Amino acid sequence: MWEQLPALAGVLVGAVGSYVATSLTERSRWRRAKAERWDQKRLDTYAAYANTLKHQINLAQRIGAARGFQHAVDPLPPDEGIPQLAEAEARRAAEWESVLLVGDAETIAAARTWHEAVWNVELYARGLKDDPAGWEKAVRHMSQARDDFYALARRDLGITGPPPPSGNWPRVWEQREGEG
């Protein structure tokens, strides 16, 4: 019986080692799957928020174009656009709650700066501000805030490399016509 003790100890050590290795592997697999689910949730949340805010921006810029502010969009009469803008703001506020739940602090701050910049553009669309130079400055600030949000959201999602370059607004079409 004592001569079988080393073999029995070897089986016991092997079983414990196998259990520990399997447990660690499963725990690691579970953590990876959890991280992937949360990464996907954050991606979906950030994308939904950005798309909702972009719709709100489009409406504000179209209403602003109808008020005579420079922009390359189809004008939308304020009496038609303001109710749509209110609906878009309600959708944005609902999406905002998801950003607050899954975003990191810096991305949330950038998202807040972006929607505050959109609100400033909306003041022009709603007729509460009427300075053309202020409009252009507000639109540029809004574009920069968008770029900052995308950069931080990409970082939070672990996307490497720089974000795509931002467009320039307002684009000077007369200069481009002579090119090419």
Disulfide bonds with the S-S distance in Angstrom:
none
